Amino acid sequence: MHTPLGDYAIYRVQYTLKRYLEMSNPIGGYAIVRNAFPSPNLGVSSLPRCGEEGKNRR
């Protein structure tokens, strides 16, 4: 049984942990974010899914 306060507490813990990991390991945190959201500057070829689709089309 979830209460709004309980859900908020869980959210706060997850958010705090995430922030702590980013601050304690900025390079690792940056790499995770970069992999999750590839930079538009890298181009479509950097996205593995699009690359696979392109190979299959060829």
WOGIWO-V724704 format. One record per residue. N is the residue number from 1. SS is DSSP state (hx for helix, st for strand, lp for the rest). PSI is psi in radians with two decimals (999 if undefined). BURIAL is I if it has 24 or more other ideal C-beta (glycine too) atoms within 12 Angstrom, else O. Layout:
# WOGIWO-V724704
<<N SS PSI BURIAL> <N SS PSI BURIAL>>
This chain:
# WOGIWO-V724704
<<1 lp 2.04 O> <2 lp 2.38 O> <3 lp 2.68 O> <4 hx -0.69 O> <5 hx -0.71 O> <6 hx -0.77 O> <7 hx -0.71 O> <8 hx -0.70 O> <9 hx -0.76 O> <10 hx -0.77 O> <11 hx -0.77 O> <12 hx -0.74 O> <13 hx -0.81 O> <14 hx -0.76 O> <15 hx -0.77 O> <16 hx -0.75 O> <17 hx -0.75 O> <18 hx -0.81 O> <19 hx -0.72 O> <20 hx -0.75 O> <21 hx -0.72 O> <22 hx -0.72 O> <23 hx -0.66 O> <24 hx -0.46 O> <25 lp 1.32 O> <26 hx -0.63 O> <27 hx -0.80 O> <28 hx -0.75 O> <29 hx -0.72 O> <30 hx -0.71 O> <31 hx -0.72 O> <32 hx -0.80 O> <33 hx -0.73 O> <34 hx -0.67 O> <35 hx -0.62 O> <36 hx -0.68 O> <37 lp 1.52 O> <38 lp 2.52 O> <39 lp 2.43 O> <40 hx -0.46 O> <41 hx -0.46 O> <42 hx -0.37 O> <43 lp 2.94 O> <44 hx -0.52 O> <45 hx -0.39 O> <46 hx -0.28 O> <47 lp 2.05 O> <48 hx -0.65 O> <49 hx -0.81 O> <50 hx -0.67 O> <51 hx -0.74 O> <52 hx -0.75 O> <53 hx -0.70 O> <54 hx -0.73 O> <55 hx -0.72 O> <56 hx -0.62 O> <57 hx -0.71 O> <58 lp 999 O>>
